[in-house]
Structure formats: C-alpha cells, structure tokens
Amino acid sequence: MSNLPPNDPRFADKSERRLEDEVAIITGGNGGLGEAAALLFGKEGAKVAVHYSGLSETSATRAADVVQRLENSGREAISIRADVSSYSDVSKAVDQVVGKWGKVTLLSCFAGLQADTSTWNEDPLELSDDDLFSAIRVDFLGSYHFVNACKDYMKKGRYGKIVLISSSPTINGEEAGFKFILAKDLNRITVKSLAGKLIRDYGIYLNVIAPGTMDTHANRKNYTAEQWNELIRWIPLGRAGKPEEIARVALFLSSHDSDYVVGQTVVVDGGEVRL
C-alpha cells in the first residue's frame, strides 16, 4: 500500500493544457479508444471534432454524447459525420471543422472496422476480395483520406500533428484477424513512407501507435472468459491495455512534448512485442 497522502499532488486530476489553441479531429471519436482520446484532448485545451460514420443511428448518438460530455466540462466540441471510405465525405467534414474554428492542427485516426467473433476467426486463405478490402477501406483508406483532407490546411500554418493507429501484431504477424491486421499494417507503412515528405514539405509530424490487446467492449466480445484469460497470460504486464493509456500516448505524439519524434511506430502492448 502506498504511503502517499490522499491529497498528494500526483493524484490531482488537473490538465497541463498541452493542447491549448489546437483544433483536433478524432476519427472514430464516438467510442472505445477514440472516445478516450477525444475527452483527453479536450481536457488538455483542444477544440475537438468528434467524428462518427453515420452508418448507424447509434454512431450519431454516441458522438453526440461525447460532445455533450466535453461541453459539460467547458470545452468546445462538435460532431462531424463522414463515411471514411469516401474522400468527398471526409473532405466535407474537414471543411466543416475549418469553417467552425478556422484551422485544423491535430488529427488522430481511430476509426476502424469492427470485428466480431466470426470475422476475427475467418480462414485467412479463404477471404473474398470484398472481405479482404472491407477493413482496408475503413482502417487504411479512411486514414489516408483524412491525411489528404487535412494536409493543405496544416501546411498553411506549417504545423500539424497526425497520429495513425496500427496494431502490435503487425510487427510479428498473426493468423487470426488477418484482414484487420493487414489494414493496420498499411497505416504503419504509410507512416514510414510519408513521414519524411510531410515534415519537410508541410511541417506535419506523422507517427503511428501500435496497440496490443485492449480491454474494450468491442474486443472483449470476441472471446470467452477462458480465452480472454489465456490471451492476457502472454502479456508480460499481466493485463490488457486501457483506452486511456492509448489516449495518453496519442496526447504525447500530438503535443510539443514530441517535437523531435517523426515517422515512428510506438508499440503500446504491455511488453508482448519488444523491438
């Protein structure tokens, strides 16, 4: 048990306002990892645009709830709808943000195709073209569309920070969830390939987070309790990650704390993959 007093300043729930005056777009900001990032970015002073797909009624409702929570905390926030596989949709959503706040300086791309037990356990050698590209259209193409739609706005100020999301199994490969991991690996290669050009020509920092096993509802539903316990048994830290832990890494990569970090993959997986 800790001997620190209850009022120790390290326990204080206070913001350092590291994102003061920034305008952030959080794709997939209506749930899971994206929601945690949206709330943290708002707490740190950013104006936050919470993206949702609009492909279901619940996605809009959940986005509105995140916006309400931010506004209740005294933050500025809006929700933006876009089918990420459509560049036209994405471009209009980014224009909406710039029309509201005059700029966009931060982009974190958490939008991804949701897996369930059947799709996660598909035979990787029996996928149709449509199956294979279903995740790519959301995870990779959606990220690429948002990068393209934001880059010229960021170039005007010679500053921007973009964070994509990969997955730690992209480092060593994984049979299960093949199409999802393939799409996430495309994000990692995008960062390695384009980070140099974006920082030189646009002033944009591009990095990627590779989460491991995350304790989210969307992830948990793919496993029985026994399977989940077996899964985390292989994590040296002894547990799955929390959405807030990914959000804090995204905050670091989106703040001036990371001004000498360019084109990197940050693995956040409790020690499963050690580079």
Residue pairs with C-beta under 8 A, 6 or more apart in sequence:
4 10
4 11
15 43
15 44
15 45
16 44
17 44
17 45
18 44
18 45
18 251
18 255
18 256
18 257
19 41
19 44
19 45
19 46
19 106
19 251
19 254
19 255
20 44
20 45
20 46
21 45
22 41
22 45
22 46
22 47
22 105
22 106
22 254
23 46
23 47
23 49
23 97
23 101
23 102
23 103
23 104
23 105
23 106
24 38
24 41
24 46
24 47
24 48
24 49
24 104
24 105
24 106
24 107
24 108
24 254
25 49
25 51
25 80
25 93
25 94
25 97
25 104
25 106
25 107
25 108
25 146
25 150
26 34
26 37
26 38
26 41
26 48
26 49
26 50
26 51
26 108
26 110
27 34
27 51
27 84
27 107
27 108
27 109
27 110
27 111
27 142
27 143
27 146
28 34
28 51
28 52
28 109
28 110
28 111
28 112
29 35
29 37
29 38
29 48
29 49
29 50
29 51
29 52
29 63
29 66
29 110
30 50
30 51
30 52
30 59
30 60
30 62
30 63
30 65
30 66
30 79
31 62
31 218
32 110
32 214
32 216
32 217
32 218
32 243
33 110
33 165
33 211
33 214
33 216
33 243
33 246
33 247
34 50
34 51
34 108
34 110
34 111
35 62
35 66
35 243
36 242
36 243
36 244
36 246
36 247
37 108
37 110
37 246
37 247
37 250
37 251
38 48
38 50
38 66
38 70
38 77
39 66
39 69
39 70
39 247
40 244
40 247
40 248
40 250
40 251
41 48
41 106
41 108
41 247
41 250
41 251
41 254
42 48
42 70
42 73
42 75
42 76
42 77
43 73
43 75
44 251
44 255
46 75
46 106
47 75
47 76
47 77
47 101
48 70
48 75
48 76
48 77
48 78
49 77
49 78
49 79
49 80
49 93
49 96
49 97
49 100
49 104
50 63
50 66
50 67
50 70
50 77
50 78
50 79
50 80
51 63
51 79
51 80
51 81
51 82
51 84
51 93
51 111
52 59
52 60
52 62
52 63
52 79
52 80
52 81
53 59
53 81
53 82
53 83
53 84
53 111
54 60
54 81
54 82
54 83
55 83
60 79
60 81
63 79
63 81
64 79
66 77
66 79
67 77
67 78
67 79
70 76
70 77
71 77
76 101
78 96
78 97
78 100
80 93
80 96
80 97
81 89
81 93
82 89
82 90
82 92
82 93
83 89
84 90
84 111
84 137
84 138
84 141
84 142
84 143
84 145
84 146
85 137
85 138
85 141
85 142
85 145
86 145
87 145
87 148
87 149
90 142
90 145
90 146
90 149
91 145
91 149
93 149
94 104
94 146
94 149
94 150
94 153
97 104
98 104
98 153
103 153
103 156
103 157
104 150
104 153
104 154
104 160
105 154
105 157
105 159
105 160
105 161
106 160
106 161
106 162
106 254
107 146
107 147
107 150
107 160
107 161
107 162
107 163
108 162
108 163
108 165
108 250
108 254
109 142
109 143
109 146
109 147
109 162
109 163
109 164
109 165
109 187
110 165
111 138
111 139
111 142
111 143
112 135
112 138
112 139
112 165
112 180
112 183
112 184
113 134
113 135
113 137
113 138
113 139
113 180
113 183
114 218
115 177
115 180
115 218
115 222
116 221
116 222
117 221
117 222
119 179
119 180
120 176
120 177
120 180
120 222
121 176
122 131
122 178
122 179
124 175
124 178
124 179
127 178
127 179
131 179
132 179
132 182
134 179
135 179
135 180
135 182
135 183
136 179
136 182
136 183
136 186
138 183
139 165
139 180
139 183
139 184
139 186
139 187
140 183
140 184
140 186
140 187
140 190
143 164
143 165
143 187
143 190
144 190
147 162
147 164
147 190
147 194
147 206
150 160
150 162
151 160
151 198
151 202
151 204
153 160
154 160
154 202
154 203
154 204
155 201
155 202
155 203
155 204
157 203
158 202
158 203
159 203
159 204
160 202
160 203
160 204
160 205
161 204
161 205
161 253
161 254
161 255
161 258
162 198
162 204
162 205
162 206
162 207
163 207
163 208
163 209
163 250
163 253
163 254
164 187
164 188
164 190
164 191
164 206
164 207
164 208
164 209
165 184
165 187
165 208
165 209
165 210
165 211
166 184
166 185
166 187
166 188
166 191
166 208
166 209
166 210
166 265
167 180
167 181
167 184
167 185
167 210
167 211
167 212
168 210
168 211
168 212
168 267
168 268
168 269
168 272
168 273
169 177
169 181
169 184
169 212
170 181
170 184
170 185
170 188
170 210
171 210
171 265
171 267
171 273
171 275
172 273
173 181
174 181
184 210
187 208
188 208
188 210
188 265
190 208
191 206
191 207
191 208
191 263
191 264
191 265
192 263
192 265
194 206
195 205
195 206
195 207
195 262
195 263
196 262
196 263
198 204
198 205
198 206
199 205
199 206
199 262
199 263
205 253
205 258
205 259
205 261
205 262
206 262
206 263
207 253
207 258
207 261
207 262
207 263
207 264
207 265
207 266
208 264
208 265
208 266
209 246
209 249
209 250
209 253
209 265
209 266
209 268
210 265
210 266
210 267
210 268
210 269
210 273
211 241
211 246
211 268
211 269
212 235
212 240
212 241
212 267
212 268
212 269
212 270
212 272
212 273
213 219
213 231
213 232
213 235
213 240
213 241
213 269
213 270
213 272
214 240
214 241
214 242
214 243
214 246
215 239
215 240
215 241
215 242
215 243
216 243
219 240
220 228
223 231
231 240
232 238
232 239
232 240
234 272
235 269
235 270
235 271
235 272
236 270
236 271
236 272
237 270
237 271
238 270
239 270
240 270
241 268
241 269
241 270
245 268
246 268
249 266
249 268
252 258
253 261
253 266
267 273
267 275
